[in-house]
Amino acid sequence: MRVEVDTLFQVRAARGSVVLGGEPHVVHCHYYNHFLQTSIEDAEDLYPVEEVLVGTAQEIGHSLFRRLFAELDVRDVGRRKALVESIYSTCGFGKVDLGGVNSEGGTLATPYEHYAYTYVATFPPRPPHKRGVAYFSQGYLAGALEAIYDLPLGSMGSRQVACLTKGDSEVRWEFFRLNHPLPLSPSVGEGRYEEAELYQPSFTRVPMRQIRDAVLRLPLGPDSETGLIEAFGVVLTRLPGNYYSLISERHLRRMVEAVGPEVADVVLDMLIESGHVCAFNTLGGVMQSAEWDAIVRPHLDGPESWIYGISAVLPALGWGIVQISVPPTPASWRLSLKNWYESTAIGALSHPALDHSPFARGLFSGIMALVYVARLHEQQVMFDGALYRNLFQNGRRYEGTFVESRLAGGTADVMEVKTK
């Protein structure tokens, strides 16, 4: 039974967010998803990374569906399962059939799961000693099962037993009731959110709100067979933003506990690099897409206008509001972030390990490199390894720093991006 769920997403324009079941959802591509996950997974010899990757998803899945069932007054188990299945596909996670599981657990299998399917299609073969890659779905579905059967958070255990990346024909998980619940915490939901208007700079004719609203209306729907979203030359997900934020913060904290404070800079650099990966693949794809040409490009007349244009797109992706009060130049860019999803989620934690958003530092540095180094406003480029190394890995051209950060006790998130 297919349930129509697009209307359940709530656009909160004053926050630059899109909410479902109390969880802000953000658009990201498979390159970013894999870079962040693999970077965390590489620490598996230092601490049990599955506790972060699976446990965080389980917290969010449980909180999301528990709230959504209550909001919609959905009490029937069959209807609850149908709603979970539909949201799973609508968000681009793939296809799943919950008919074979019950309150004691069971087995779920699918040939279409975002992380596994895109890994096999995009990257070299996975090393034999590695486990399957479907950590997010494992936890998300475990939390969903707990919500479906009104079970406490942490009462459902899970494990991956097959994966496309291991040469199997499907991804398969086993779920089972635990005698002692996992030490999990409810999701932070909308976190320490803030509200603001999307500022219209007087020094540009780029219509910020018009572009945001047009992108919000784009039909970013999944393929009916696979449940995957292909757009802008990448495979997208509408994944709960708290997942990205919390696995980043928890990974840093666990690494410092395992190794010592000297490892913090290494982990931070990796998180910043994830922002570069996102700028290059997700936003680079957006800025060379047919949708960009139709919605944004008619309003552009120079390199700075491309910065305004992509900044107007970001609230429609659920990332928060970018305020530009001073014109950017090839040497520097000063901007304010309102309700930036990483700061908003982490700011709801007690004594977080992060005092700023490393993702934002990499992302906005990457935008500057795409505009002023790759010069997307002048030419179509090939988004390949050579271009990426030129822009980022062979010495980053730009460095983003926080002048003020909400996570460090400030009243706002203010960034400067400058040439190195």
N, C-alpha and C positions, 0 to 999 in steps of 0.2 A: 504494500500500500504506500504509494508516493504521497508525501505531505508537502504542500507548498509552503516554503519557509522564507522566501525573499522578503515578504512583508513584515517578518518578525525582527529584522535588523532595524535598529533605531538610530537614525542619523542625529548626532548632537553637534550641530554646526558651531555652537559657541565653545565647544571643546575640541573641535577637529577630530572627533572620534565617531566610530560606528559600533554600536553596542548590541549584543545578543545575550540574553540570559544574565544580564549584569556584568558581562565580560566584554571589554573593549577588544574588537577584532581589527587586525591590521593586514594589509596586503604585502606579501613578500614572495620572492621567486625561489626556485629550487636551488640556485647557486648559493644564495645566502643561507637558506635552510641547511644545506649540507656543510658549508664552510663552518658555521657556528657549531653544528652538532659534532662534526669530525674533530674540531679543535678541542672540544670537551672530551670526546671519546678517547683521544690520544693520551689522556691522563689516567687511563684505566689501571695502570700499574701503581698509581699513587693513591687512589681512593676509589670506592665503588661508584663509578659514574652513573650507573643505572639508577641509583637512588635519586640523583638529580634529574636525569632525563625522563625517567618513567614516573617517579613520584610527583614531580611538579605537574606533569600532564594529568595525573590522576586527581590531584587536588582541584585543578581547573575544571576537568570534566564533571566531577561530582558537584561542585558548586554551581556550574553553569546549568546543568540539567535539573538539579534539585530546584533551583529558582525558576527555571523556565516552566517546569511541570506545574509549579504552584501558580505562576502568573496566568497560565492558560487553563488551569483547573483540569489537567490531564491526569486521570487516575488509573485508567485501564492500562494494563501492562502491554497489550498489543499496540495500542495507540502510542504509548511511550516509546516502544521499540521503533515504530515507524517514523516517529519524529527524529530520533537519534540517527537513524539511517539516512534520512533526507538531509539533515544538517551536515552530516559527515560528507555527503557528496556535494552539497551546495557550497561548502567551504573549500572544496577541491582536494579533500583528503583521499578520495578514491571511492570504492564501492564496498559495502559490507552488509551482510545479512545476519541479523541477530536471532533468527528463528531457532538456532540450535543451542542457545544458552539459557540458563535459568538462574534462580537465586543462589544456587550452589556453584555456578560457574559453567564450564563447558569449553568447547573449541570453536574459534572463529577462523575463517580462511577466506582469502581473496587474492585474485591475480592482479588487482589494481589497488596499490597503496602508494601515496605520493612519494615518500622518501625512498622506498625500495624501487619503484618503477622508474623514477627519474635518475636514480643512481646508476642502474644498469644501462639506461639509455644514454647517459652523459659521460660517465667516468670510466677509467680503466678498471679491470677486474679487482675485486676486493681481496685483500690478503686472506689466506685460508684461516689464520688464527682469529680473525675478527668475527664477532657475532653479526646477526642481521641488523638492519638499520632502522627498523620500524618501532623505535622507542616511543615516539610521541603517540602514535595510534594505540600502542599497548597500554599506556597509562590513561589516555583519554577514554578509551573504551572500558577499562576497568572502573574508572570513576563514573561513567555513564551507567554501567550495570548496577553499581551501588545505588545510584539515584533511581533507576527504574524500579528496583525492588525495595526502596526505602531502607537501605542498609547504611550503617554508619560509615563515614569516610575512613578508608584504610582497611576495611574488612575483606576486600577482594585482592587476592594475590594474582600474579600473572607471570608469564614467561613467553619469549619468542621460541618457537620450535622449528620454523622453516622461514626462508626468505629468498626472494628472487636473487639477491646478491650472493647467495650461497649455492646457486645453481638449481634451486627448487622451482617448481612451476607456480608456486603461490607463496604468499605470506601467511603464516599460521601462528596463532597464539593460543595458549591454554590459560584459562581463568579458574580460580579455585578459592573457596572460602578459607580464611585464616582463623586459627584458634586465638591468636593474639593480633590485634590490629596494628598496621604500620603506623609509625609516628609521623603522620601527615597533618597539615594545617589547612583550613579553608582558604580559598583564594582571596586575594585582596580586592577583587572586584574592580571598581572604577578608581580605586586608590585615592591618593591625595590630589584630586583633580582641581583644575582651575579653568576659568572661562575668560574669553576675550573675543573681540571682533577680528576678522581677517582684515588687516590693515591695507588700505588702498594707497600706495605711495603717490604723491603728487607729481613725482618726477618720471613717471612711466605711464604709457597708455595701455599697458597690459591689464585687462580687467580681471583682477584676482578672484573675486567672488563668482563671476560668471564662469570662469574656467573651472573652479572647484565644483560648482553645481553641475556643470556639463559632465565632468568626469564621474561624479556620483551617479549619474544616470546611465553610464556605460553598462551594457549587459555582460558583466564578467561571470558568465555561467559555466557550469561544468559540461563536459561531453557526456551525453546520455548513457554511453556504454561504459566509460571508464571512471566517471566521477572526477576527472582531472580538468583543471582550467588552463588552457593554452591561450596566451595573449602576449603581445609585445615581444614576441620571439623567445619567450621563456614559459615555464610552467609555474603558475601562481597558486598560492594558498591564501585563504582568509582565516588566518590562525589567531587565536587569542594572544594579544600583545603581551599579556602578563607572562606567558610561557617564555618568550624570548628574554624578557627582562629578568625574570627570576632565575632561569638557568644560568644566565651570565653572572648575576650577583652571587649565586650559590657556588658556582664553579670557582670564582675568585676566592671566596671564603674557604672552601674546602682545600684549595691548593695552598693557601697560606697556612692552614692548619697542618697540612701534610708535609710541607717543605720548609716553611718559614716566611717571614715578611719579605725576604729578598726576591721571592718569585713574583711578587705583585706586579712589578713593572713588565715582566714578560707576559703575564696574563692580560694586563691592560693593553699591551701592544697588539695582542691577538684580537681582542674585542674591538679595538680601533680598526684593525685590518678588516674585520667583518663589515664595518661600515663602508670601507672602500670597495669591497666585493659587491655590496648592495648597490652603491652608486653606479658602479661600472655595469653590472648586469641588469638590475631592475630599472634604474632610472635611465641608463644609457639606452635600453630597449624602448622605454617609453618615449624618449626624445627622438627616436628614429622610426616611430610607428605611424601607421595610417591614422590612428586616433589623434595623435599629436598634430599631424598635418591638418586634420579637419578642425580640431577644437582650439589649439593653441597657436599654431604657426601663423595664421592670418594676423595675429596681433603683435608679431615679433619684428624688430627692426635693427637688432644689433646684439652683441654678446650678452650685455647686461639684461636685456629683455628675456633671454633664455633662462637666466637665473630667476627672474620674477615668475616666469611661466612655470618652471618646475616647482617653485615654492608654492604656487597656487594649487598644484596637483597634490601635494603631500597631505593636506587635511582630508582630501577625498580618499586617501589610502588609509586613513585612521591614525596617522602618526602624530598629529597635533598641529598647531598653528604656527607658521613662520611669519614673524613680523620684521619687515625691512624698513627702517626709518632713515638710513643713510645709503646713498647709491654705492653698490659694490664697484671695485676697480680690479684690474688684473693683478694687483698686488695685495689687496685685502678686502675683507667682507665682514661687517659687523651685523649681527642679527640677534633677535630675541625669540625664544621658543616658549610658546604657551601650551600647557598641558601636553608636553612632549611625553610620549607613552612610556619611555624607559624611566624618566624621572618620576612620573606619576605613580607607577607601580612600586618602584624601589623606595620612594618616599613614604610609602605606607608601612614599611618595615621598621622594626625597632633596631637601632644601631646597624644599619646596612654596611656592607663591605665597600660599596662604591660611593664616592662623594661627587660624582658627575656622570653624565651619559657618555661612555666611550663610543657607543654606536654613532651618536651625533657627531662626535669629533671626526670620525672617519668618513661619514656620509657627506658632510658639507665640504670637507677638503676634497672629496672625490668629485663633487659637483663642480667645484672651481677648476679642477684638472680637466674634466670633460669639456668645459666651455672654453677655457683659455689655453689649454695645451692641445687637447684633441681637436678643438675648434669645430664642434658639432654644428655651429651656426653657419659654417661655410661649406661643409662637405659631409657626405655619408662615409662612415668609417667601418672597418671590419673589427668587430669585437672579438678578438682572439688573444692568445697568450702573449704575443709580441706587443700588442698595444697595451695590455695590462701591465706588463713589465716596464714599459716605457713610462706609463703614467704613475705607477705606484711602487713596484718592487725595486726598481733601480734608483732608489732614493725618492721619497715622496716629494712632490713639487710644492705641496701646501701642508700646513700644520694648523689644526684647529685646537683652540684652548678655550676654557670657560673663564670668562671674566668674573662671572657670578654664577652660582649654582644653588638651586633649591636643596640639593642633597648635601651641600656643605653649610647649610644654615642660612643661605641667602633668600631673598624674597622673590627672585626671578632667575630664569636661565638665560644668560647672555653669553654669546660666543663671539670670538674673533677668529677668522681664518686668514692666515697670512702666508706669503711665499717664504720658503725656508732659506 
